[in-house]
C-alpha cells in the first residue's frame, strides 16, 4: 500500500462522514454523537501524519461510528 492509496481511502471516509454534517443538521445530533463524529474526523485527518508507513497507518485506520452505517 502506498500513501496515495491510503489518502484516497481516508478522503472517501471523510466524504462519507461529511454528509452527516450536511444532510443531517449537526445540531440535531446528540452531544455524544457530535463528540464521536468530531473525534472520528480528527483521527481521519491525522492518519497520514501519525504513522511512518502506509501499511501501519492502514492497520490503524479509524473505525466509523456504528450509528453512521
Helices and strands as residue ranges (DSSP letters): H 3-22, G 26-28, H 31-50, H 54-59, G 66-68
